[in-house]
Amino acid sequence: MKQYWMKGAGILFFTAVITLAGCGGKSPEGNASSDSNVSGTSSAAVSGAGFQTEYGSFDLPSGWVKNEEHSTDDKPLFVPEGYDGNGIPDNISVEYGTSHYTKEQSEDFGEAILKQLAGQSQGKIEGQITASGENTKSGEPVLVYKLPLSDRVCTQYYIVGNQSYVMVYETNVSGSASCDSAAEEIVNSFQWK
């Protein structure tokens, strides 16, 4: 049992490191929340339409488009329509991951994520990490974590599957309620394949 917990903790630690990098001032290449310009925005995915991935589908909110330059097949990244590549935009990414937790263990999964985020974010956030739980429109459990930083608020939504999850990662730079609404629309419309 302890061996499984350690493996899960290692996976969560890795996930937390990667995701916190996206919320900081500097991040790995390909992340639109870095200090570099984000260009390559494409309206190939029509706003308000369904968006398909290997692991599921969701509605692409009206007014948001896929950023081709910073998206991968495994991790699409969306920015507001009309973004011209100057500055850091509000952005939302969607990513699939695995864990050893089942849907029924979502509370344990949530506690493990919170511990990892708290450990990794010391000195990087302004205020407290807030954690909550909800369900998608189709009844899927969702774990929500808000991390306030000096220049943005990052919100991680974990849609919990059986030994898997989809993380919808919102970086709200502008403080706009429309960014929050767009992320929530993606989460609420998500359907597993």
MIRONU-169934 format. One record per residue: residue in three letters; y, z, x of N, C-alpha, C in turn. Coordinates in steps of 0.001 Angstrom, whole numbers, plus 500000, padded with zeros to 6 digits. Layout:
<sites>
site res: Ala, nv: Y, nw: Z, nu: X, cav: Y, caw: Z, cau: X, cv: Y, cw: Z, cu: X
...
</sites>
This chain:
<sites>
site res: Met, nv: 498804, nw: 500000, nu: 500827, cav: 500000, caw: 500000, cau: 500000, cv: 501261, cw: 500000, cu: 500873
site res: Lys, nv: 501238, nw: 500851, nu: 501913, cav: 502397, caw: 500936, cau: 502788, cv: 502650, cw: 499597, cu: 503494
site res: Gln, nv: 501566, nw: 498903, nu: 503844, cav: 501700, caw: 497608, cau: 504513, cv: 502423, cw: 496609, cu: 503613
site res: Tyr, nv: 502095, nw: 496577, nu: 502309, cav: 502770, caw: 495686, cau: 501374, cv: 504238, cw: 496052, cu: 501246
site res: Trp, nv: 504531, nw: 497360, nu: 501193, cav: 505918, caw: 497795, cau: 501057, cv: 506715, cw: 497352, cu: 502272
site res: Met, nv: 506137, nw: 497503, nu: 503460, cav: 506852, caw: 497119, cau: 504676, cv: 507093, cw: 495609, cu: 504704
site res: Lys, nv: 506111, nw: 494828, nu: 504264, cav: 506298, caw: 493378, cau: 504216, cv: 507416, cw: 493031, cu: 503242
site res: Gly, nv: 507408, nw: 493670, nu: 502081, cav: 508457, caw: 493432, cau: 501083, cv: 509817, cw: 493868, cu: 501586
site res: Ala, nv: 509851, nw: 495003, nu: 502267, cav: 511121, caw: 495485, cau: 502807, cv: 511648, cw: 494519, cu: 503859
site res: Gly, nv: 510738, nw: 493955, nu: 504659, cav: 511159, caw: 492971, cau: 505659, cv: 511741, cw: 491730, cu: 505024
site res: Ile, nv: 511101, nw: 491263, nu: 503964, cav: 511600, caw: 490087, cau: 503248, cv: 512962, cw: 490389, cu: 502638
site res: Leu, nv: 513084, nw: 491559, nu: 502004, cav: 514367, caw: 491924, cau: 501398, cv: 515449, cw: 492099, cu: 502452
site res: Phe, nv: 515079, nw: 492663, nu: 503597, cav: 516040, caw: 492824, cau: 504677, cv: 516567, cw: 491461, cu: 505122
site res: Phe, nv: 515648, nw: 490518, nu: 505326, cav: 516040, caw: 489169, cau: 505728, cv: 516941, cw: 488531, cu: 504678
site res: Thr, nv: 516562, nw: 488667, nu: 503401, cav: 517360, caw: 488108, cau: 502310, cv: 518747, cw: 488741, cu: 502285
site res: Ala, nv: 518815, nw: 490058, nu: 502464, cav: 520110, caw: 490742, cau: 502438, cv: 521001, cw: 490278, cu: 503584
site res: Val, nv: 520422, nw: 490109, nu: 504765, cav: 521206, caw: 489651, cau: 505913, cv: 521772, cw: 488261, cu: 505645
site res: Ile, nv: 520937, nw: 487376, nu: 505139, cav: 521376, caw: 486011, cau: 504858, cv: 522454, cw: 486008, cu: 503783
site res: Thr, nv: 522247, nw: 486758, nu: 502708, cav: 523209, caw: 486713, cau: 501614, cv: 524510, cw: 487414, cu: 501963
site res: Leu, nv: 524455, nw: 488495, nu: 502721, cav: 525697, caw: 489159, cau: 503109, cv: 526499, cw: 488292, cu: 504064
site res: Ala, nv: 525830, nw: 487486, nu: 504851, cav: 526561, caw: 486566, cau: 505725, cv: 527406, cw: 485620, cu: 504891
site res: Gly, nv: 526914, nw: 485229, nu: 503746, cav: 527650, caw: 484324, cau: 502868, cv: 528854, cw: 484973, cu: 502242
site res: Cys, nv: 528872, nw: 486274, nu: 502173, cav: 529987, caw: 486963, cau: 501554, cv: 530999, cw: 487431, cu: 502589
site res: Gly, nv: 530675, nw: 487322, nu: 503857, cav: 531596, caw: 487738, cau: 504894, cv: 532531, cw: 486622, cu: 505293
site res: Gly, nv: 533375, nw: 486899, nu: 506254, cav: 534326, caw: 485898, cau: 506705, cv: 533672, cw: 484764, cu: 507470
site res: Lys, nv: 532611, nw: 485040, nu: 508197, cav: 531921, caw: 483998, cau: 508949, cv: 530478, cw: 483985, cu: 508484
site res: Ser, nv: 529923, nw: 482809, nu: 508384, cav: 528561, caw: 482696, cau: 507886, cv: 527864, cw: 481529, cu: 508542
site res: Pro, nv: 526548, nw: 481441, nu: 508335, cav: 525809, caw: 480344, cau: 508941, cv: 526295, cw: 478995, cu: 508441
site res: Glu, nv: 526016, nw: 477957, nu: 509225, cav: 526438, caw: 476616, cau: 508817, cv: 525880, cw: 476285, cu: 507451
site res: Gly, nv: 526637, nw: 475499, nu: 506719, cav: 526174, caw: 475075, cau: 505413, cv: 526559, cw: 476007, cu: 504296
site res: Asn, nv: 527267, nw: 477101, nu: 504555, cav: 527642, caw: 478012, cau: 503496, cv: 529106, cw: 477803, cu: 503173
site res: Ala, nv: 529403, nw: 477516, nu: 501940, cav: 530767, caw: 477178, cau: 501557, cv: 531698, cw: 478365, cu: 501580
site res: Ser, nv: 531190, nw: 479582, nu: 501728, cav: 532093, caw: 480710, cau: 501753, cv: 532527, cw: 481038, cu: 503180
site res: Ser, nv: 532273, nw: 480157, nu: 504118, cav: 532756, caw: 480355, cau: 505474, cv: 534225, cw: 479948, cu: 505545
site res: Asp, nv: 534816, nw: 480112, nu: 506712, cav: 536226, caw: 479782, cau: 506865, cv: 536471, cw: 478294, cu: 507086
site res: Ser, nv: 535417, nw: 477493, nu: 507142, cav: 535613, caw: 476058, cau: 507322, cv: 535904, cw: 475395, cu: 505990
site res: Asn, nv: 536454, nw: 474198, nu: 506049, cav: 536734, caw: 473455, cau: 504825, cv: 535444, cw: 472975, cu: 504202
site res: Val, nv: 535426, nw: 472925, nu: 502894, cav: 534279, caw: 472419, cau: 502157, cv: 534702, cw: 471119, cu: 501515
site res: Ser, nv: 534089, nw: 470047, nu: 501951, cav: 534366, caw: 468766, cau: 501326, cv: 533041, cw: 468170, cu: 500909
site res: Gly, nv: 533043, nw: 466946, nu: 500482, cav: 531796, caw: 466329, cau: 500064, cv: 531437, cw: 466681, cu: 498641
site res: Thr, nv: 532411, nw: 467088, nu: 497858, cav: 532148, caw: 467421, cau: 496472, cv: 531797, cw: 466160, cu: 495717
site res: Ser, nv: 530774, nw: 466267, nu: 494917, cav: 530309, caw: 465113, cau: 494161, cv: 530142, cw: 465496, cu: 492710
site res: Ser, nv: 530446, nw: 464578, nu: 491847, cav: 530201, caw: 464834, cau: 490437, cv: 528908, cw: 464153, cu: 490002
site res: Ala, nv: 527990, nw: 463959, nu: 490972, cav: 526704, caw: 463332, cau: 490669, cv: 525971, cw: 464122, cu: 489596
site res: Ala, nv: 526085, nw: 465444, nu: 489656, cav: 525534, caw: 466267, cau: 488589, cv: 526666, cw: 466475, cu: 487589
site res: Val, nv: 526507, nw: 465964, nu: 486407, cav: 527572, caw: 465985, cau: 485413, cv: 527755, cw: 467392, cu: 484868
site res: Ser, nv: 528996, nw: 467869, nu: 484840, cav: 529287, caw: 469188, cau: 484298, cv: 528806, cw: 469281, cu: 482862
site res: Gly, nv: 528246, nw: 470443, nu: 482528, cav: 527758, caw: 470671, cau: 481182, cv: 526354, cw: 470131, cu: 480954
site res: Ala, nv: 525769, nw: 469484, nu: 481958, cav: 524434, caw: 468902, cau: 481834, cv: 523388, cw: 469856, cu: 482405
site res: Gly, nv: 522125, nw: 469560, nu: 482126, cav: 521046, caw: 470340, cau: 482700, cv: 520852, cw: 469985, cu: 484163
site res: Phe, nv: 520512, nw: 470968, nu: 484974, cav: 520275, caw: 470760, cau: 486399, cv: 518838, cw: 471172, cu: 486683
site res: Gln, nv: 518070, nw: 470297, nu: 487303, cav: 516649, caw: 470528, cau: 487574, cv: 516430, cw: 470895, cu: 489040
site res: Thr, nv: 515554, nw: 471873, nu: 489276, cav: 515112, caw: 472213, cau: 490622, cv: 513585, cw: 472245, cu: 490613
site res: Glu, nv: 512985, nw: 472486, nu: 491767, cav: 511526, caw: 472588, cau: 491845, cv: 511004, cw: 473818, cu: 491119
site res: Tyr, nv: 511821, nw: 474844, nu: 490959, cav: 511373, caw: 476108, cau: 490389, cv: 511857, cw: 476337, cu: 488964
site res: Gly, nv: 512798, nw: 475556, nu: 488485, cav: 513296, caw: 475746, cau: 487127, cv: 514490, cw: 474863, cu: 486835
site res: Ser, nv: 515133, nw: 475166, nu: 485728, cav: 516307, caw: 474387, cau: 485325, cv: 517359, cw: 475328, cu: 484752
site res: Phe, nv: 518600, nw: 474840, nu: 484715, cav: 519706, caw: 475613, cau: 484158, cv: 520812, cw: 474648, cu: 483785
site res: Asp, nv: 521747, nw: 475134, nu: 482993, cav: 522904, caw: 474330, cau: 482609, cv: 523960, cw: 474409, cu: 483703
site res: Leu, nv: 524514, nw: 473268, nu: 484067, cav: 525634, caw: 473229, cau: 484997, cv: 526902, cw: 473401, cu: 484170
site res: Pro, nv: 527643, nw: 474494, nu: 484393, cav: 528822, caw: 474761, cau: 483569, cv: 529861, cw: 473643, cu: 483632
site res: Ser, nv: 530529, nw: 473422, nu: 482531, cav: 531609, caw: 472443, cau: 482454, cv: 532683, cw: 472818, cu: 483472
site res: Gly, nv: 533164, nw: 471828, nu: 484213, cav: 534202, caw: 472076, cau: 485210, cv: 533660, cw: 472398, cu: 486591
site res: Trp, nv: 532346, nw: 472387, nu: 486763, cav: 531725, caw: 472668, cau: 488056, cv: 530892, cw: 471473, cu: 488493
site res: Val, nv: 530877, nw: 471196, nu: 489807, cav: 530116, caw: 470077, cau: 490358, cv: 529336, cw: 470540, cu: 491588
site res: Lys, nv: 528296, nw: 469800, nu: 491905, cav: 527502, caw: 470081, cau: 493097, cv: 528278, cw: 469620, cu: 494326
site res: Asn, nv: 528354, nw: 470478, nu: 495335, cav: 528976, caw: 470125, cau: 496602, cv: 527877, cw: 469570, cu: 497500
site res: Glu, nv: 527864, nw: 468252, nu: 497671, cav: 526789, caw: 467577, cau: 498403, cv: 526717, cw: 468005, cu: 499871
site res: Glu, nv: 527863, nw: 468210, nu: 500486, cav: 527890, caw: 468527, cau: 501914, cv: 527220, cw: 469858, cu: 502230
site res: His, nv: 527361, nw: 470837, nu: 501360, cav: 526843, caw: 472170, cau: 501642, cv: 525626, cw: 472534, cu: 500805
site res: Ser, nv: 525075, nw: 471583, nu: 500088, cav: 523863, caw: 471816, cau: 499298, cv: 522647, cw: 471321, cu: 500063
site res: Thr, nv: 521518, nw: 471957, nu: 499791, cav: 520234, caw: 471454, cau: 500273, cv: 519351, cw: 471252, cu: 499049
site res: Asp, nv: 518188, nw: 470650, nu: 499246, cav: 517259, caw: 470488, cau: 498128, cv: 516837, cw: 471842, cu: 497576
site res: Asp, nv: 516715, nw: 472836, nu: 498461, cav: 516272, caw: 474167, cau: 498059, cv: 517398, cw: 475074, cu: 497580
site res: Lys, nv: 518640, nw: 474725, nu: 497925, cav: 519759, caw: 475616, cau: 497602, cv: 520994, cw: 474794, cu: 497242
site res: Pro, nv: 521088, nw: 474378, nu: 495968, cav: 522297, caw: 473662, cau: 495559, cv: 523496, cw: 474608, cu: 495517
site res: Leu, nv: 524659, nw: 474078, nu: 495864, cav: 525894, caw: 474854, cau: 495856, cv: 526900, cw: 474133, cu: 494970
site res: Phe, nv: 527556, nw: 474890, nu: 494100, cav: 528488, caw: 474321, cau: 493132, cv: 529887, cw: 474878, cu: 493357
site res: Val, nv: 530884, nw: 474010, nu: 493170, cav: 532296, caw: 474374, cau: 493309, cv: 533052, cw: 473851, cu: 492091
site res: Pro, nv: 534267, nw: 474362, nu: 491853, cav: 535045, caw: 473840, cau: 490722, cv: 535354, cw: 472354, cu: 490897
site res: Glu, nv: 535295, nw: 471618, nu: 489810, cav: 535631, caw: 470198, cau: 489805, cv: 537075, cw: 470037, cu: 490279
site res: Gly, nv: 537322, nw: 469044, nu: 491111, cav: 538667, caw: 468814, cau: 491619, cv: 538944, cw: 469516, cu: 492930
site res: Tyr, nv: 537998, nw: 470304, nu: 493428, cav: 538200, caw: 470956, cau: 494720, cv: 538371, cw: 469883, cu: 495788
site res: Asp, nv: 539445, nw: 469992, nu: 496586, cav: 539799, caw: 468929, cau: 497533, cv: 539376, cw: 469192, cu: 498974
site res: Gly, nv: 538662, nw: 470263, nu: 499227, cav: 538207, caw: 470539, cau: 500588, cv: 539124, cw: 471446, cu: 501373
site res: Asn, nv: 540244, nw: 471861, nu: 500798, cav: 541173, caw: 472749, cau: 501496, cv: 540928, cw: 474193, cu: 501090
site res: Gly, nv: 540788, nw: 475065, nu: 502087, cav: 540588, caw: 476477, cau: 501812, cv: 539166, cw: 476787, cu: 501379
site res: Ile, nv: 538948, nw: 478033, nu: 501034, cav: 537634, caw: 478489, cau: 500593, cv: 537622, cw: 478492, cu: 499070
site res: Pro, nv: 536733, nw: 477731, nu: 498456, cav: 536705, caw: 477684, cau: 496993, cv: 535832, cw: 478789, cu: 496409
site res: Asp, nv: 536034, nw: 479070, nu: 495128, cav: 535020, caw: 479808, cau: 494399, cv: 533759, cw: 478965, cu: 494523
site res: Asn, nv: 532598, nw: 479588, nu: 494621, cav: 531368, caw: 478811, cau: 494715, cv: 530181, cw: 479603, cu: 494203
site res: Ile, nv: 529160, nw: 478863, nu: 493793, cav: 527941, caw: 479455, cau: 493245, cv: 526756, cw: 478700, cu: 493836
site res: Ser, nv: 525815, nw: 479435, nu: 494418, cav: 524590, caw: 478803, cau: 494910, cv: 523400, cw: 479345, cu: 494125
site res: Val, nv: 522333, nw: 478570, nu: 494114, cav: 521114, caw: 478953, cau: 493403, cv: 519958, cw: 478764, cu: 494373
site res: Glu, nv: 519156, nw: 479825, nu: 494533, cav: 518105, caw: 479790, cau: 495547, cv: 516853, cw: 480506, cu: 495057
site res: Tyr, nv: 515695, nw: 479957, nu: 495374, cav: 514400, caw: 480526, cau: 495018, cv: 513876, cw: 481356, cu: 496181
site res: Gly, nv: 513220, nw: 482474, nu: 495862, cav: 512590, caw: 483294, cau: 496886, cv: 511329, cw: 483937, cu: 496349
site res: Thr, nv: 510544, nw: 484518, nu: 497249, cav: 509322, caw: 485204, cau: 496840, cv: 509400, cw: 486675, cu: 497217
site res: Ser, nv: 508636, nw: 487486, nu: 496511, cav: 508519, caw: 488913, cau: 496791, cv: 507120, cw: 489342, cu: 496379
site res: His, nv: 506776, nw: 490580, nu: 496624, cav: 505475, caw: 491061, cau: 496169, cv: 505588, cw: 491820, cu: 494845
site res: Tyr, nv: 506763, nw: 491801, nu: 494227, cav: 506984, caw: 492503, cau: 492961, cv: 506713, cw: 491584, cu: 491769
site res: Thr, nv: 506143, nw: 492157, nu: 490724, cav: 505949, caw: 491427, cau: 489470, cv: 507154, cw: 491680, cu: 488567
site res: Lys, nv: 507209, nw: 490976, nu: 487452, cav: 508286, caw: 491214, cau: 486483, cv: 508284, cw: 492667, cu: 486022
site res: Glu, nv: 507086, nw: 493214, nu: 485830, cav: 506967, caw: 494596, cau: 485359, cv: 507488, cw: 495592, cu: 486392
site res: Gln, nv: 507589, nw: 495183, nu: 487628, cav: 508092, caw: 496041, cau: 488701, cv: 509547, cw: 495722, cu: 489053
site res: Ser, nv: 510267, nw: 495134, nu: 488118, cav: 511643, caw: 494713, cau: 488421, cv: 512538, cw: 495895, cu: 488778
site res: Glu, nv: 512275, nw: 497069, nu: 488208, cav: 513085, caw: 498240, cau: 488553, cv: 512865, cw: 498624, cu: 490022
site res: Asp, nv: 511621, nw: 498613, nu: 490472, cav: 511325, caw: 498902, cau: 491880, cv: 511947, cw: 497847, cu: 492796
site res: Phe, nv: 511844, nw: 496593, nu: 492388, cav: 512451, caw: 495493, cau: 493143, cv: 513959, cw: 495715, cu: 493247
site res: Gly, nv: 514574, nw: 496094, nu: 492132, cav: 516010, caw: 496343, cau: 492108, cv: 516433, cw: 497463, cu: 493035
site res: Glu, nv: 515662, nw: 498544, nu: 493056, cav: 515978, caw: 499661, cau: 493945, cv: 515857, cw: 499244, cu: 495412
site res: Ala, nv: 514844, nw: 498447, nu: 495720, cav: 514671, caw: 497973, cau: 497099, cv: 515841, cw: 497085, cu: 497522
site res: Ile, nv: 516278, nw: 496203, nu: 496635, cav: 517422, caw: 495335, cau: 496947, cv: 518669, cw: 496177, cu: 497178
site res: Leu, nv: 518916, nw: 497144, nu: 496302, cav: 520105, caw: 497989, cau: 496427, cv: 520110, cw: 498752, cu: 497750
site res: Lys, nv: 518965, nw: 499296, nu: 498146, cav: 518885, caw: 500005, cau: 499425, cv: 519210, cw: 499069, cu: 500586
site res: Gln, nv: 518669, nw: 497861, nu: 500538, cav: 518934, caw: 496905, cau: 501606, cv: 520407, cw: 496498, cu: 501643
site res: Leu, nv: 520986, nw: 496230, nu: 500488, cav: 522401, caw: 495849, cau: 500437, cv: 523290, cw: 496980, cu: 500937
site res: Ala, nv: 522973, nw: 498206, nu: 500542, cav: 523772, caw: 499353, cau: 500973, cv: 523709, cw: 499506, cu: 502490
site res: Gly, nv: 522528, nw: 499346, nu: 503056, cav: 522374, caw: 499465, cau: 504500, cv: 523078, cw: 498360, cu: 505261
site res: Gln, nv: 523006, nw: 497147, nu: 504756, cav: 523586, caw: 496000, cau: 505442, cv: 525091, cw: 495877, cu: 505257
site res: Ser, nv: 525628, nw: 496456, nu: 504203, cav: 527039, caw: 496245, cau: 503892, cv: 527951, cw: 497361, cu: 504382
site res: Gln, nv: 527423, nw: 498361, nu: 505047, cav: 528259, caw: 499469, cau: 505502, cv: 529426, cw: 498952, cu: 506326
site res: Gly, nv: 530636, nw: 499330, nu: 505910, cav: 531846, caw: 498923, cau: 506608, cv: 532328, cw: 497530, cu: 506265
site res: Lys, nv: 531598, nw: 496802, nu: 505425, cav: 531975, caw: 495432, cau: 505088, cv: 532539, cw: 495298, cu: 503685
site res: Ile, nv: 532241, nw: 496256, nu: 502827, cav: 532731, caw: 496145, cau: 501456, cv: 533858, cw: 497131, cu: 501227
site res: Glu, nv: 534666, nw: 496837, nu: 500230, cav: 535761, caw: 497720, cau: 499848, cv: 535428, cw: 498280, cu: 498479
site res: Gly, nv: 535000, nw: 499515, nu: 498458, cav: 534553, caw: 500119, cau: 497211, cv: 533052, cw: 500277, cu: 497240
site res: Gln, nv: 532466, nw: 500313, nu: 496062, cav: 531030, caw: 500529, cau: 495956, cv: 530316, cw: 499296, cu: 495434
site res: Ile, nv: 529069, nw: 499168, nu: 495829, cav: 528208, caw: 498152, cau: 495234, cv: 527865, cw: 498646, cu: 493838
site res: Thr, nv: 528044, nw: 497796, nu: 492851, cav: 527614, caw: 498171, cau: 491507, cv: 526351, cw: 497395, cu: 491176
site res: Ala, nv: 525427, nw: 498078, nu: 490531, cav: 524151, caw: 497466, cau: 490171, cv: 523922, cw: 497649, cu: 488680
site res: Ser, nv: 523373, nw: 496617, nu: 488061, cav: 523043, caw: 496698, cau: 486636, cv: 521877, cw: 495768, cu: 486350
site res: Gly, nv: 521372, nw: 495861, nu: 485152, cav: 520277, caw: 495002, cau: 484730, cv: 520580, cw: 494406, cu: 483375
site res: Glu, nv: 520058, nw: 493219, nu: 483143, cav: 520250, caw: 492537, cau: 481865, cv: 519098, cw: 491562, cu: 481693
site res: Asn, nv: 519142, nw: 490765, nu: 480667, cav: 518141, caw: 489726, cau: 480432, cv: 518836, cw: 488402, cu: 480179
site res: Thr, nv: 518145, nw: 487314, nu: 480541, cav: 518660, caw: 485991, cau: 480207, cv: 518472, cw: 485774, cu: 478706
site res: Lys, nv: 519017, nw: 484690, nu: 478190, cav: 518847, caw: 484377, cau: 476766, cv: 517381, cw: 484239, cu: 476392
site res: Ser, nv: 516556, nw: 483802, nu: 477349, cav: 515125, caw: 483645, cau: 477065, cv: 514322, cw: 484910, cu: 477369
site res: Gly, nv: 515022, nw: 486006, nu: 477733, cav: 514353, caw: 487291, cau: 477928, cv: 513902, cw: 487602, cu: 479338
site res: Glu, nv: 514272, nw: 486774, nu: 480307, cav: 513886, caw: 487035, cau: 481697, cv: 514727, cw: 488187, cu: 482258
site res: Pro, nv: 514098, nw: 489143, nu: 482986, cav: 514873, caw: 490239, cau: 483571, cv: 515794, cw: 489739, cu: 484690
site res: Val, nv: 517010, nw: 490294, nu: 484722, cav: 518008, caw: 489923, cau: 485732, cv: 518571, cw: 491198, cu: 486353
site res: Leu, nv: 518603, nw: 491246, nu: 487674, cav: 519225, caw: 492338, cau: 488419, cv: 520560, cw: 491825, cu: 488938
site res: Val, nv: 521633, nw: 492607, nu: 488745, cav: 522980, caw: 492151, cau: 489094, cv: 523611, cw: 493142, cu: 490076
site res: Tyr, nv: 524156, nw: 492616, nu: 491175, cav: 524821, caw: 493428, cau: 492191, cv: 526182, cw: 492833, cu: 492494
site res: Lys, nv: 527236, nw: 493662, nu: 492398, cav: 528597, caw: 493220, cau: 492740, cv: 529005, cw: 493899, cu: 494036
site res: Leu, nv: 529510, nw: 493077, nu: 494967, cav: 529962, caw: 493575, cau: 496260, cv: 531429, cw: 493195, cu: 496439
site res: Pro, nv: 532352, nw: 494155, nu: 496311, cav: 533776, caw: 493835, cau: 496483, cv: 534165, cw: 493809, cu: 497964
site res: Leu, nv: 534755, nw: 492706, nu: 498388, cav: 535271, caw: 492569, cau: 499745, cv: 536787, cw: 492460, cu: 499674
site res: Ser, nv: 537453, nw: 492468, nu: 500809, cav: 538914, caw: 492439, cau: 500808, cv: 539473, cw: 491146, cu: 500228
site res: Asp, nv: 538777, nw: 490020, nu: 500416, cav: 539325, caw: 488736, cau: 499984, cv: 538481, cw: 488010, cu: 498940
site res: Arg, nv: 537450, nw: 488653, nu: 498416, cav: 536586, caw: 488025, cau: 497410, cv: 535622, cw: 489058, cu: 496836
site res: Val, nv: 535009, nw: 488709, nu: 495740, cav: 533945, caw: 489534, cau: 495165, cv: 532690, cw: 488680, cu: 495119
site res: Cys, nv: 531623, nw: 489205, nu: 495670, cav: 530343, caw: 488497, cau: 495654, cv: 529435, cw: 489168, cu: 494632
site res: Thr, nv: 528807, nw: 488370, nu: 493810, cav: 527873, caw: 488886, cau: 492816, cv: 526551, cw: 488170, cu: 492990
site res: Gln, nv: 525496, nw: 488958, nu: 493099, cav: 524148, caw: 488412, cau: 493226, cv: 523395, cw: 488698, cu: 491934
site res: Tyr, nv: 522869, nw: 487646, nu: 491329, cav: 522048, caw: 487766, cau: 490127, cv: 520624, cw: 487398, cu: 490531
site res: Tyr, nv: 519693, nw: 488334, nu: 490419, cav: 518287, caw: 488057, cau: 490717, cv: 517540, cw: 487911, cu: 489399
site res: Ile, nv: 517099, nw: 486693, nu: 489096, cav: 516262, caw: 486445, cau: 487929, cv: 514834, cw: 486685, cu: 488406
site res: Val, nv: 514197, nw: 487726, nu: 487860, cav: 512915, caw: 488180, cau: 488384, cv: 511756, cw: 487442, cu: 487731
site res: Gly, nv: 510905, nw: 486864, nu: 488569, cav: 509667, caw: 486232, cau: 488120, cv: 508490, cw: 487046, cu: 488618
site res: Asn, nv: 507295, nw: 486522, nu: 488494, cav: 506112, caw: 487190, cau: 489025, cv: 505959, cw: 486856, cu: 490494
site res: Gln, nv: 506254, nw: 487837, nu: 491332, cav: 506240, caw: 487717, cau: 492783, cv: 507172, cw: 486603, cu: 493267
site res: Ser, nv: 508242, nw: 486421, nu: 492529, cav: 509261, caw: 485440, cau: 492894, cv: 510569, cw: 485822, cu: 492211
site res: Tyr, nv: 511623, nw: 485180, nu: 492626, cav: 512927, caw: 485393, cau: 491998, cv: 513790, cw: 484166, cu: 492252
site res: Val, nv: 514818, nw: 484033, nu: 491448, cav: 515865, caw: 483052, cau: 491691, cv: 517149, cw: 483847, cu: 491834
site res: Met, nv: 517854, nw: 483639, nu: 492941, cav: 519117, caw: 484329, cau: 493145, cv: 520260, cw: 483354, cu: 492881
site res: Val, nv: 521087, nw: 483709, nu: 491916, cav: 522329, caw: 482985, cau: 491657, cv: 523399, cw: 483797, cu: 492376
site res: Tyr, nv: 524026, nw: 483178, nu: 493368, cav: 524953, caw: 483887, cau: 494250, cv: 526367, cw: 483368, cu: 494016
site res: Glu, nv: 527190, nw: 484214, nu: 493433, cav: 528572, caw: 483850, cau: 493108, cv: 529523, cw: 484435, cu: 494145
site res: Thr, nv: 530392, nw: 483592, nu: 494692, cav: 531467, caw: 484048, cau: 495562, cv: 532775, cw: 483728, cu: 494852
site res: Asn, nv: 533436, nw: 484770, nu: 494339, cav: 534664, caw: 484612, cau: 493571, cv: 535846, cw: 484946, cu: 494473
site res: Val, nv: 536483, nw: 483908, nu: 494995, cav: 537617, caw: 484058, cau: 495909, cv: 538918, cw: 484212, cu: 495128
site res: Ser, nv: 539049, nw: 483466, nu: 494042, cav: 540300, caw: 483417, cau: 493279, cv: 540495, cw: 484605, cu: 492349
site res: Gly, nv: 539423, nw: 485327, nu: 492047, cav: 539508, caw: 486402, cau: 491061, cv: 539453, cw: 485884, cu: 489638
site res: Ser, nv: 539128, nw: 484623, nu: 489480, cav: 539115, caw: 483959, cau: 488182, cv: 537928, cw: 484388, cu: 487322
site res: Ala, nv: 538204, nw: 484654, nu: 486057, cav: 537131, caw: 484959, cau: 485108, cv: 536260, cw: 483735, cu: 484866
site res: Ser, nv: 536803, nw: 482531, nu: 485092, cav: 536007, caw: 481322, cau: 484868, cv: 534874, cw: 481206, cu: 485891
site res: Cys, nv: 535056, nw: 481732, nu: 487087, cav: 533986, caw: 481734, cau: 488087, cv: 532858, cw: 482653, cu: 487615
site res: Asp, nv: 533226, nw: 483838, nu: 487134, cav: 532227, caw: 484771, cau: 486599, cv: 531479, cw: 484146, cu: 485427
site res: Ser, nv: 532212, nw: 483510, nu: 484530, cav: 531600, caw: 482879, cau: 483352, cv: 530638, cw: 481767, cu: 483748
site res: Ala, nv: 531003, nw: 480984, nu: 484756, cav: 530139, caw: 479892, cau: 485207, cv: 528826, cw: 480439, cu: 485767
site res: Ala, nv: 528909, nw: 481482, nu: 486589, cav: 527690, caw: 482082, cau: 487147, cv: 526816, cw: 482648, cu: 486031
site res: Glu, nv: 527448, nw: 483320, nu: 485075, cav: 526692, caw: 483892, cau: 483961, cv: 526042, cw: 482806, cu: 483110
site res: Glu, nv: 526703, nw: 481659, nu: 482962, cav: 526112, caw: 480553, cau: 482207, cv: 524874, cw: 480008, cu: 482913
site res: Ile, nv: 524944, nw: 479886, nu: 484229, cav: 523774, caw: 479434, cau: 484991, cv: 522622, cw: 480419, cu: 484799
site res: Val, nv: 522915, nw: 481704, nu: 484941, cav: 521881, caw: 482736, cau: 484798, cv: 521281, cw: 482716, cu: 483396
site res: Asn, nv: 522131, nw: 482739, nu: 482380, cav: 521643, caw: 482827, cau: 481002, cv: 520869, cw: 481605, cu: 480548
site res: Ser, nv: 521149, nw: 480458, nu: 481140, cav: 520459, caw: 479234, cau: 480726, cv: 519223, cw: 478935, cu: 481575
site res: Phe, nv: 518965, nw: 479754, nu: 482595, cav: 517848, caw: 479463, cau: 483501, cv: 516505, cw: 479526, cu: 482782
site res: Gln, nv: 515655, nw: 478540, nu: 483073, cav: 514286, caw: 478478, cau: 482549, cv: 513335, cw: 478216, cu: 483717
site res: Trp, nv: 512323, nw: 479069, nu: 483874, cav: 511304, caw: 478823, cau: 484894, cv: 510514, cw: 477575, cu: 484544
site res: Lys, nv: 510020, nw: 476870, nu: 485558, cav: 509118, caw: 475725, cau: 485333, cv: 507745, cw: 476239, cu: 485043
</sites>
